[in-house]
């Protein structure tokens, strides 16, 4: 049966708890018991996750809403995303120091009362965020408040902000605690984390990766764009956060592996026709483009094998007569389109239709060029030459 549109699912959508970096494909299979069997991963609002231990051996499964130990005091409400050995691997991958940051405990499966109280807390987050921003304006602090997240028992609120320099917000915390009557924690985040919490649509037309499935934000350099032969245009390779797009790293390994087969682009090719300098390359076709300044004209298109052969000859002190290739055509070929049956073209709507006025004028002209009853053709005015009229007279 399909899930009904209950209040729990609505809160899950709002908090983004359905997103997970790692999916446990064996969640329906009971793994053998080990020392890591009691470890679970719980996801909270959007990309925030933490690890817990099931000391009471409570029977839980992935997707259950649970009450876990909160920060310092109280409890929090989250959704179980993984359990068992995969959680131990995640702890190792994130380099979690268990001695400095011990794993907290799982209290119980969330009751209806816990979920109802948590839902009311989530519904008030937007209103409190607006009030908190107004207080920042009153204090004239140079910081931007991005998001607020309440603990499941409404005893603590974490305010996420961005700032270009260090901010003294001690008075601000006192004001928040006094106005909202909660324990306040201020946490500074970067531009990438800010975009992840706000969300949006990327230039690809899909939701931002950072706000859907990414939880780690590795550094991205301009070398990633250079390896992929992309234009170093900040407007095209920057995301909504103002930083380089995270997706530049997605295919970087494939490009670097493919570029390993190419010769060094710093080497100049020598022949009796002149010296050719590297201009660009095409990773997919496996060709390199060179320009011969002694014979200005079109670019020279050489395959990897041809370039390696010429380089080997130059290293031996030999210079080939020419580069033995055809000039590369810089003009792009016209792209045609056919559907799966091959019956249609995407340019079928480009044909200009003849206007009705011209069509009607042609019909009139055809009517005017008719024959008279005497067998002769009438002129455009509809009159005959008058021979039969003279006979009648």
Buried (B, 14 or more C-beta within 10 A) or exposed (E): EEEEEEEBEEBBEBBBBEBBBBEBEEBEEEBEEEEBBBBBBBBBBBBBBBBBBBEEEBEBEBEBBBBBBBBEEBBBBBBBBBBBBBBBBBBEEEEBEEEEEEBBEBBEBBEEEBBEBBBEBBEBBEEBBEEBBEBBEEEEBEBEBBBBBBBBBBBBBBBBBBBEEEBEBEEBBEBBEEEBEBBBBBEBBEBBBBBBBBBEEBEEEEBBBBBBBBBEBEEBEEEBBEBBEEEEEEEEBBBBBEBBBBBBBEEBEEBEEEBEEBBEBEBEBBBEBBBBEBEEBEBEEEBBBBBBEEBEEBBBBBEBEBBBBBBEBBEEEEBBEEBEEEEBEEEEEEEEEEEEEEEEEEEEEEEEEEEEEEEEEEEEEEEEEEEBEEEEEBEEEEEBEEEEEEEEE
